[in-house]
């Protein structure tokens, strides 16, 4: 699927009656795992990308060009739409304009920008200050003007709480945002937001947090949310598995006891589409084709 086709597919998903589950990837390999599991939409996580690329918390240190490169690789690796975490637009409204242009060229199907003051930080890391609604609306207008494909979706995220979150989300929708992403802090917020916000809603589920504990994506859809993302699921699962494996290897000096926890080499080659590259070797490098087959 081309980038334009992926954006059309995302619009089709948004018009459907079903809630859309979109686990969050932090690199190309995790994006492929999400696609291979059968999900129709992949999101990204700035939280996870900071950890994977810099080994640091989600504190705004990941630079614009680093994010651009990572998103291009992720979008190329999968054949489903990708929605990107674009932090605070990487600057003012003019910077946001460039961010949208650049991310669209990278093959992304949509993005969300947030109303934090720069540098943005994960709200679970520390309390964040917000820009004014007027400044955020300027960023939304710049984002809308920047896109060259109307199927590219612009999502506005707010760090506000309660009544202020509702007020801001409705203003952002009036400004032209295709969807908004409030941050519920309680089950009451989860129920109330769809009732008082007049537009499509995106929510991110965080493991163990009271607002989403025990809820399925279908439950969220029944409440009125359209997209449910899981920013930490792939990241936390992968980190726990790697930590356990490294501790085992350090203790026993071999990985024989871990084999039941591994995918096989054949399964890994299927995940990374080795057959596609075998075919390319045979098509473009016939003298090396047999050697490639033996290697893989």
PESULRA-V71517 format. One line per field, one symbol per residue. phi: phi as a letter, one per 30 degrees, with the letter a starting at -180 (. if undefined). A space follows every 50 residues. Layout:
# PESULRA-V71517
phi=???
This chain:
# PESULRA-V71517
phi=.deddddddddddddddcdcdbecccaddddddddddjdcbcccbdeddd ddccibddbidddedddedddedddddbcbdbccdchciikdddddeded edddddjdclabcccdddddbedddadcdcdddddddddddddddddccd ddcccccccdcheddddddddddddjedabbdcdcadddeddeddcccld bcbcdcdidddceiccdddddddkdccccbdcdddddddddddddddddd dciacedcedccdddddddddchddddddddddcbedceddddddc
